[in-house]
Amino acid sequence: MLTDGRSRSFLDPQVLSRLAAVPLFARRPMVGNVSGVHASPHRGASVEFAEYRKYVPGDDLRRLDWRAYGRSDRFYIKEFEADTNLRCCLILDTSGSMKFGSGDVTKIEYARRLAGSLAYLAVQQGDAVGLTGVAETIVRTVPPRRTPSHLTGLFDMLEQSQPQGDTQLVSRLHELAETIRQRALIVILSDLFVEPAALQEAFEHLRFRKHDVVAFHLLDPLETGFTFQRPMRFLDMEGGASIFAEPNEIYDRYQKALSGYLAEMTRIVKAAAIDYHRVSIDEDYEKVLLRFLSARTRSGGLR
């Protein structure tokens, strides 16, 4: 099923086959270079009527609506929605905290499954897809391409991406907002361990550049439940100091801080109109992707 015939640990052919029945739609008009399934900000030729506008010299006479002329004695042009392909830019957080996982899967492994599946589905429907790894800097980038053979290099990058270093996600999102010049579907895969207020500015910057922004917020069940039973030494996986603590003594304060953080995250994604998905990494990733794709299908993408 996959273009290079290689087995990838983060790809399940059966899952891809089931998900392929649900299209990936953009929520905003896209600017592509070939015909596709996504709405374009430009008018073109399709079967879906958009609007009438007054005739101006130079318009194609074949697009005149003679029935409208018969009713109003004025010349009107029928315009239709144009359909195009999109550019899907996957942004993978490769900072040190993505190495964490209390169960069978770490955050980076879960992110690989989401990213690899979305990349495959996008290319299968004729869209261009690229991948950028970010930590303290932009670690590596595979530019968007729409050919199936392009997936080999993208999957190689996913396999080779190892979490390390500090999180500078906000700065990198601002940088990408300026360097990704064409409208795109921006998919962020991260645990979002940054200040929500700073993250809101980065989201709004991406939205200002007319990108359709999706955020998969990856959390381990141990982070949300804090179900530790004995004194523990808590390590900062991004290089900070370790803390030795009795979980029962800090449980209430931890849950209060977590609730405040998640509530603020909910507020900022609503304010910035981000397609936000909070994901516990013990959940079946196929269900997460099906929920994501189905929600966009029910809204008809932009239409």
Stockholm file with secondary structure:
# STOCKHOLM 1.0

chainA/1-303         MLTDGRSRSFLDPQVLSRLAAVPLFARRPMVGNVSGVHASPHRGASVEFAEYRKYVPGDDLRRLDWRAYGRSDRFYIKEFEADTNLRCCLILDTSGSMKFGSGDVTKIEYARRLAGSLAYLAVQQGDAVGLTGVAETIVRTVPPRRTPSHLTGLFDMLEQSQPQGDTQLVSRLHELAETIRQRALIVILSDLFVEPAALQEAFEHLRFRKHDVVAFHLLDPLETGFTFQRPMRFLDMEGGASIFAEPNEIYDRYQKALSGYLAEMTRIVKAAAIDYHRVSIDEDYEKVLLRFLSARTRSGGLR
#=GR chainA/1-303 SS CCTTCCCCTTCCHHHHHHHTTSCCCCSSCCCCSSCCSEEEEEEEEEEEEEEEEECCTTSCGGGBCHHHHHHHSSCEEEEEEEEECCEEEEEEECSGGGGCCSSSCCHHHHHHHHHHHHHHHHHHTTCEEEEEEESSSEEEEEEEECSTTHHHHHHHHHHHCCCCSCCCHHHHHHHHHHHCCSCCEEEEEECCCSCHHHHHHHHHHHHHTTCEEEEEEEECHHHHHCCCCSCEEECCTTSCCCEEECHHHHHHHHHHHHHHHHHHHHHHHHHTTCEEEEEETTSCHHHHHHHHHHHHHHTTTTC
#=GC SS_cons         CCTTCCCCTTCCHHHHHHHTTSCCCCSSCCCCSSCCSEEEEEEEEEEEEEEEEECCTTSCGGGBCHHHHHHHSSCEEEEEEEEECCEEEEEEECSGGGGCCSSSCCHHHHHHHHHHHHHHHHHHTTCEEEEEEESSSEEEEEEEECSTTHHHHHHHHHHHCCCCSCCCHHHHHHHHHHHCCSCCEEEEEECCCSCHHHHHHHHHHHHHTTCEEEEEEEECHHHHHCCCCSCEEECCTTSCCCEEECHHHHHHHHHHHHHHHHHHHHHHHHHTTCEEEEEETTSCHHHHHHHHHHHHHHTTTTC
//
